[in-house]
Amino acid sequence: MTYHSKWQDLPTEAINPATLAIDRMPVGEIIDLICGEDRRVVSAVHRERDPIAHGIEIIVGALRKGGRLVLVGAGTSGRLGIVEAAEMPPTFGTSPLLVQAIMAGGQEAVFRAREGVEDNFEEGARSLARLKINKKDVIIGVSASGITQFVRGALTAAHTKRARVIFVTCWPGTELQNYVDLIIAPSVGPEIIAGSTRLKAGTATKMVLNMLTTVSMIRLGKTYGNLMVDVQTGSDKLRDRALRIVAIVTGLEPEEAGALLERAKWDVKAAIVMKKAGVTFAQAQRKLKVAHDSIRDAIGEDLEPTLRQLLARGDI
């Protein structure tokens, strides 16, 4: 074989020796094979524990100082960034502007692949410039292969604006150290279908992004214990979740918890502080502000013993 491309040596393009005969395997064996390969993903992500923890520190520090988090990617990587950004407001009550995502090719590319847009370095830089990035912000570039030009353009633009830059890739050998503050690079090995990074690389990327966003929100006081106390109540399911959370934490009956939530304008955190501290809605809001939005600090109470007791009794 005389032809040699710049892509063929990437781990995301490698041929997996365990799956050479996958097209003639029984379906059950293919499923077993995929599950076996996916188990490697968890280990690969766990080996990146320390860089992920550092990334969380960077994000939390920036958001506490009024910065934003922006995820940038193309193809599967871009769609995974879109999912993270879209889930932050309903899950953690954040502004849609706090966590944003940029997808190569724009909204159309979310639902229909637009090949070639990932190769445009300049458009990556322009896409980031439109958000008026500054040194308070954190940019997460996501590229399984590590060489996506759209993402590199965005990260280069972020670097010039002195924003903090995190790069999530499945190519540990990436040479982007000069443009980024941190590289998180789970080495997942070759895909079961060579080059199909929506598989192991996509799973690893999803895990890493979940950790970066979720743990950052936990550190910012968006949960009380493991309860989603900043949940938005725009649907029947979410209103029911809010009611159950208030009932669990305060010990109120569901009807009483509902009445409390009405007085608190369906602000779960405020409702809990109102009951626990015996204060008005306005006073609860002030307490939370002083406590940097943490229920634990606002009322000085640890929720874990209560939750363990309720679980032991089978009440939740």
MARVO-926024 format. One line per 10 residues: their letters; for each residue x, y, z of C-alpha. Coordinates in steps of 0.25 Angstrom, whole numbers, plus 5000, padded with zeros to 4 digits. Layout:
REM residues N
A	X,Y,Z ~ ...
//
This chain:
REM residues 316
MTYHSKWQDL	5000,5000,5000 ~ 5007,5013,4995 ~ 4997,5023,4998 ~ 4998,5029,5012 ~ 4989,5040,5017 ~ 4990,5050,5029 ~ 4978,5043,5036 ~ 4981,5028,5035 ~ 4991,5028,5047 ~ 4980,5034,5056
PTEAINPATL	4975,5024,5067 ~ 4961,5028,5063 ~ 4964,5023,5049 ~ 4971,5010,5053 ~ 4965,4996,5049 ~ 4961,4988,5061 ~ 4966,4974,5060 ~ 4955,4968,5069 ~ 4944,4972,5059 ~ 4950,4968,5045
AIDRMPVGEI	4939,4958,5043 ~ 4928,4966,5049 ~ 4920,4966,5036 ~ 4918,4951,5037 ~ 4916,4949,5052 ~ 4903,4945,5058 ~ 4896,4957,5064 ~ 4897,4952,5078 ~ 4912,4951,5077 ~ 4913,4965,5071
IDLICGEDRR	4905,4971,5083 ~ 4915,4963,5092 ~ 4926,4969,5085 ~ 4921,4983,5085 ~ 4918,4982,5100 ~ 4933,4977,5102 ~ 4938,4989,5095 ~ 4930,4999,5102 ~ 4935,4993,5115 ~ 4948,4999,5111
VVSAVHRERD	4942,5013,5110 ~ 4939,5013,5125 ~ 4954,5010,5128 ~ 4959,5020,5118 ~ 4951,5031,5124 ~ 4955,5028,5138 ~ 4969,5029,5134 ~ 4966,5043,5131 ~ 4961,5046,5145 ~ 4971,5056,5149
PIAHGIEIIV	4970,5065,5136 ~ 4955,5064,5137 ~ 4956,5069,5152 ~ 4965,5080,5147 ~ 4955,5084,5136 ~ 4944,5085,5146 ~ 4952,5094,5155 ~ 4954,5103,5143 ~ 4939,5103,5139 ~ 4934,5106,5153
GALRKGGRLV	4944,5117,5155 ~ 4940,5124,5142 ~ 4925,5122,5145 ~ 4926,5128,5159 ~ 4933,5140,5153 ~ 4922,5143,5143 ~ 4928,5135,5131 ~ 4921,5126,5121 ~ 4924,5112,5117 ~ 4924,5109,5102
LVGAGTSGRL	4925,5096,5095 ~ 4930,5095,5081 ~ 4930,5083,5071 ~ 4926,5077,5058 ~ 4918,5064,5055 ~ 4916,5055,5066 ~ 4925,5063,5075 ~ 4917,5076,5072 ~ 4904,5069,5075 ~ 4908,5064,5088
GIVEAAEMPP	4912,5078,5092 ~ 4898,5083,5087 ~ 4892,5072,5097 ~ 4900,5077,5109 ~ 4896,5092,5106 ~ 4882,5089,5104 ~ 4880,5081,5117 ~ 4886,5091,5126 ~ 4874,5101,5127 ~ 4863,5090,5130
TFGTSPLLVQ	4872,5082,5140 ~ 4880,5093,5147 ~ 4872,5105,5145 ~ 4883,5112,5138 ~ 4881,5124,5127 ~ 4882,5118,5113 ~ 4894,5128,5111 ~ 4902,5122,5122 ~ 4905,5109,5115 ~ 4905,5110,5100
AIMAGGQEAV	4909,5101,5088 ~ 4914,5104,5074 ~ 4912,5093,5064 ~ 4920,5093,5051 ~ 4910,5096,5040 ~ 4900,5102,5049 ~ 4886,5097,5053 ~ 4884,5089,5040 ~ 4896,5081,5043 ~ 4890,5076,5056
FRAREGVEDN	4879,5068,5049 ~ 4886,5065,5035 ~ 4901,5063,5034 ~ 4908,5074,5026 ~ 4921,5068,5021 ~ 4932,5078,5019 ~ 4928,5088,5029 ~ 4937,5083,5039 ~ 4949,5086,5030 ~ 4947,5101,5031
FEEGARSLAR	4957,5107,5041 ~ 4953,5121,5038 ~ 4938,5118,5040 ~ 4942,5112,5054 ~ 4949,5125,5058 ~ 4937,5134,5053 ~ 4927,5125,5060 ~ 4934,5128,5073 ~ 4936,5142,5070 ~ 4921,5144,5069
LKINKKDVII	4919,5141,5083 ~ 4929,5152,5087 ~ 4937,5143,5096 ~ 4946,5149,5107 ~ 4956,5144,5117 ~ 4945,5141,5127 ~ 4939,5130,5118 ~ 4943,5115,5117 ~ 4943,5108,5103 ~ 4942,5093,5102
GVSASGITQF	4947,5088,5088 ~ 4942,5075,5085 ~ 4948,5066,5074 ~ 4950,5051,5075 ~ 4961,5051,5064 ~ 4968,5063,5070 ~ 4970,5070,5056 ~ 4956,5076,5053 ~ 4960,5089,5046 ~ 4946,5096,5050
VRGALTAAHT	4949,5093,5065 ~ 4964,5097,5064 ~ 4960,5110,5058 ~ 4950,5113,5070 ~ 4961,5109,5080 ~ 4971,5118,5073 ~ 4961,5130,5074 ~ 4958,5127,5088 ~ 4973,5126,5092 ~ 4975,5140,5085
KRARVIFVTC	4964,5145,5094 ~ 4971,5139,5107 ~ 4959,5130,5110 ~ 4962,5117,5117 ~ 4962,5106,5107 ~ 4959,5091,5110 ~ 4961,5081,5099 ~ 4954,5068,5099 ~ 4959,5057,5089 ~ 4961,5043,5087
WPGTELQNYV	4975,5045,5081 ~ 4985,5046,5093 ~ 4996,5050,5083 ~ 4990,5063,5079 ~ 5000,5075,5078 ~ 4990,5086,5083 ~ 4997,5088,5096 ~ 5001,5102,5091 ~ 4987,5106,5089 ~ 4980,5100,5101
DLIIAPSVGP	4980,5100,5116 ~ 4976,5086,5118 ~ 4975,5073,5109 ~ 4966,5062,5113 ~ 4969,5050,5104 ~ 4962,5036,5108 ~ 4969,5026,5099 ~ 4958,5017,5095 ~ 4965,5009,5084 ~ 4960,5006,5070
EIIAGSTRLK	4945,5006,5067 ~ 4938,4993,5064 ~ 4935,5000,5050 ~ 4948,5007,5047 ~ 4946,5022,5047 ~ 4932,5022,5053 ~ 4935,5031,5065 ~ 4920,5032,5069 ~ 4923,5018,5076 ~ 4934,5017,5086
AGTATKMVLN	4939,5031,5084 ~ 4925,5037,5085 ~ 4922,5029,5098 ~ 4935,5034,5104 ~ 4933,5048,5100 ~ 4918,5048,5105 ~ 4924,5043,5119 ~ 4934,5053,5120 ~ 4925,5065,5116 ~ 4914,5059,5126
MLTTVSMIRL	4925,5060,5137 ~ 4930,5074,5133 ~ 4916,5080,5133 ~ 4909,5072,5144 ~ 4920,5073,5155 ~ 4922,5087,5152 ~ 4907,5090,5154 ~ 4908,5082,5167 ~ 4920,5090,5172 ~ 4912,5103,5169
GKTYGNLMVD	4901,5098,5178 ~ 4891,5093,5168 ~ 4888,5081,5176 ~ 4884,5078,5191 ~ 4890,5065,5194 ~ 4887,5058,5180 ~ 4873,5065,5178 ~ 4871,5074,5166 ~ 4867,5086,5174 ~ 4869,5096,5163
VQTGSDKLRD	4859,5088,5154 ~ 4850,5096,5145 ~ 4836,5093,5146 ~ 4831,5095,5132 ~ 4824,5081,5131 ~ 4815,5072,5139 ~ 4826,5063,5142 ~ 4836,5074,5146 ~ 4825,5080,5155 ~ 4823,5067,5162
RALRIVAIVT	4838,5065,5164 ~ 4839,5079,5170 ~ 4827,5075,5179 ~ 4834,5062,5183 ~ 4847,5069,5186 ~ 4841,5079,5195 ~ 4833,5068,5202 ~ 4845,5059,5204 ~ 4854,5071,5210 ~ 4843,5078,5219
GLEPEEAGAL	4835,5066,5223 ~ 4822,5072,5218 ~ 4811,5065,5213 ~ 4809,5067,5198 ~ 4798,5076,5199 ~ 4806,5085,5209 ~ 4818,5084,5200 ~ 4810,5089,5188 ~ 4804,5101,5196 ~ 4818,5104,5200
LERAKWDVKA	4823,5104,5186 ~ 4812,5113,5182 ~ 4816,5123,5192 ~ 4830,5121,5187 ~ 4826,5124,5172 ~ 4831,5109,5170 ~ 4845,5112,5174 ~ 4849,5099,5180 ~ 4861,5105,5187 ~ 4854,5117,5193
AIVMKKAGVT	4842,5108,5197 ~ 4852,5099,5205 ~ 4859,5110,5212 ~ 4845,5117,5215 ~ 4841,5104,5223 ~ 4854,5101,5229 ~ 4858,5115,5234 ~ 4844,5120,5236 ~ 4845,5132,5227 ~ 4838,5139,5216
FAQAQRKLKV	4840,5137,5201 ~ 4848,5150,5200 ~ 4856,5146,5213 ~ 4859,5132,5207 ~ 4864,5138,5194 ~ 4874,5147,5202 ~ 4879,5136,5210 ~ 4882,5128,5197 ~ 4889,5140,5191 ~ 4898,5141,5203
AHDSIRDAIG	4900,5126,5203 ~ 4905,5127,5188 ~ 4892,5119,5185 ~ 4895,5107,5194 ~ 4883,5101,5202 ~ 4893,5094,5211 ~ 4900,5107,5214 ~ 4887,5115,5215 ~ 4881,5106,5226 ~ 4893,5099,5232
EDLEPTLRQL	4887,5085,5230 ~ 4893,5073,5224 ~ 4882,5065,5216 ~ 4889,5052,5215 ~ 4885,5046,5229 ~ 4870,5049,5225 ~ 4871,5043,5211 ~ 4878,5030,5217 ~ 4867,5029,5227 ~ 4856,5030,5217
LARGDI	4863,5020,5208 ~ 4864,5010,5219 ~ 4849,5011,5222 ~ 4846,5010,5208 ~ 4839,5024,5208 ~ 4846,5029,5196
//
